[in-house]
Amino acid sequence: MEIAILLFDRMTTLDAVGPYEVLSRLPGATVKMVAKAVGPQRNDTGSLALVADYALDEVTAPDIVLIPGGPGQTALMDDQAILQWVRQAHQTSKWTTSVCTGSLVLGAAGLLQGLPATTHWLAYDALRALGAEPTEQRVVSAGKIITAAGVSAGIDMALTLAARECGDAIAQSIQLGIEYDPQPPFNAGAPSKAPSEIVARLRNRSRFILQGR
């Protein structure tokens, strides 16, 4: 099973690494980090790089496609080489997935027209402008497309995908193996739960660059 994770400059690290920790443990899985050019791709703070070992034309028909998000996603939405790769990979993929604002790339590629989908909560309007129907669910499935909400939701999405691909027992074994048992110190992980002043502050200071069409 070939799994392609798209890397790009100014991605959010956990969007890629969280799902990687789950999907790399699927039986028979081969995970390939893919980018326009082989080499390091820096995250959204510039302090960490992930290395792409494969160029786009080297991984054209993966079984699973995963598009992370992050501020750099804005440039991808105008990058025809990236969008064409996404469309081509989606034609033959078993699953096409995204995390956070990675769904905006799927939308820009024309894959979400009329479909329910999710993204980071700050990007709902941008997602809607691309023809999708935003929902506040953490993981949204629409046929073979699975989108995850912001950042940490990528782990939930990957576990959901693991269960669909390999069964609940395998998914639960992976969850236990990585000891994914969230118990955050605050009940502030969604705008409907966080204090209103925190929501407003994050809206004003957001690092995400969210542009629709």
N, C-alpha and C positions, 0 to 999 in steps of 0.2 A: 504494500500500500504506500503510494508516494504522496507525501504531504508537502505542499509548497507554502511557505510563509514569506510574504512580500516584505522586504525591508526598504527603508528610504530615510533620507535625512530628516531630522526633526520628528521622528516617530516617538510615541510614548512607549517606553521599554516594556512595561508589564503587559501591554496589549499583545505583544509578540511572545514574550517569555512565559507569561502565565499559561496560555494555551499550549505552548511548547512542552511545558512540564507534564501536562496531561497526555497530549497526543503522541509524544515521543515514546510513551509507555504502552501504546496499543500493540498487540501482537502483530509482528510482521511489518511494522511501520518504519518508513525511511523518511525523515524530515529533511527538507532541503530549504535553506535560506536563499532567497532569490532577490535580485535587484536588477536595475537597468545595467549596471556594470559590477563585475566582481570586485569585492573589497569591503572596507568598513563603511558602515552607515551610522552616523551619530544620532543620538537621541535628542529629545526636545530641550534638554538642558545643556547639551554639548559636552557633558562630562563622561559619557559612556558610549562605546561603539559596539554594535553587533556586526559580525562579518558575514557578508553574502558570498557563498562559495560558488554560486551559479548565476549566470546571466539569464535574462528572460527567454532567449531563444534556446536555452539548454533544458528548460523545463516547460514544455508546452501542453502537456496533457496530464496534470496531476489528478489523483483521485480526490484529494481534498485541497481546496484553495482557502487561504486565510489572509485577510487584509486587515492589518492593525490600523489604529488611528494615531492622532497626534497633529500638531500644527502643520507639519509638512504635508499633510493630506491635501491641503488646498492646492499646492502645485501639481499634485497628481491628477486633479480633476480637469486640468487643461493639457495633460501630457498624453498625446495620442498613442504613443508606444505602450505606455502603461495600460491605458483603457482598452486598447486592442488585445493586449495580452490577457487582461481580465475577461474580456468577452470570449476569446478563443478558449481559454482554460475552462470557462463556465460551460461551454458547449459539450464538453466530454466529462466534466467532473461528476463525481458522485455527490459531493457536497461543496457548496460555495459559501464561505462564512466571512464574517467581519466582526471586529471589536471596536467599540467606541465610534469615533468619526470615520473609521474605515468603511462604514456603510454609505457614507457620502460618495466614496469612490465607486462602490457598486451602483449607486444611483446615477452618477455621472456617466457610467458605462451603459446605462439604459436597462439595468437588470431589475429595478425595483418598481417599475411602473404599475400602480394600482395594488401593490402588495403591502401587507403590514410589515413593519420593520421597526427597529429601535436603534438608538445611538446614544451618545452622551446627552444628558438632559438639556444642556445649553445649545444643542444643535437640532432640536426638533423642527424648528422652522426651516432650517436649511434642508433637512431631509424631506420635509413636505414639498418644498419647492422643486425637488427632483422627482416628484411623482409618486413617492411612497406615502403610506398611511402610518405616521408615527404612533407608537404605543409606549406606555410607561412600563411595560414588562421588562424584566431583566434579560430574558432570552426569548426571541421570537422566531418561530419556524414558519416558513412559507414554501412548501414543496421542498426542494433540495437546498434552498437558501436559509441559512440560520444567522441571524444578527444578534449581537450582544450589546448591552448598554455600556456605560462608561468603564473603561480600564479593568477593574477587578472582576467585572462581569464576564470577562473572557474565560476565566477559569470555570465558571458555571456553564458557559456555552460549550467548552471543550468536554466537560463531563457529560453534558447532555448528548453531545455527538458521540462520545465513547460508548454510551449506553445504546444508542441507536445502531452503531456499527458493530459492537461486540457483545452487547447484552449488559444487563444491570450488574451482574456479579463482577465482571471485569471493571466496569466503571467504579463500582464501590471499592474494589481492591485498589484501584489507582488513587481514589480519594483518600483512603486510609493510608496508603503508602506515602503520599505527600502531606498527610495529616492536615487536610483542608477542613478545618472545623472553626469557621469564623465566629469570634466572640469579641467584637469591637468594644472599646471602652465607651463609645458614644453612640447614641441612636440618631446619627446625623448623615447617614449614607445615601439619602435621597432627598430631593427638594421638598417632598411632602412631609418629611420627618424632621429635617434640620430647622433650627431657629430661623425665623424670617430675616433677621439681621445678617446671619451667616450666608443665607442664600443671596441676599442683595449684594453683600460684599464680594462673593465669588463671581456674580454676574459682572460686577464692575472691574474686577481685577483679572478676569479670565485670561489664561495663556492661550486658549484655543483661538484659532483664526477660522471663523465659520462663515463660509460664503456659499449661498445657494446659487441657483441658476434662474 
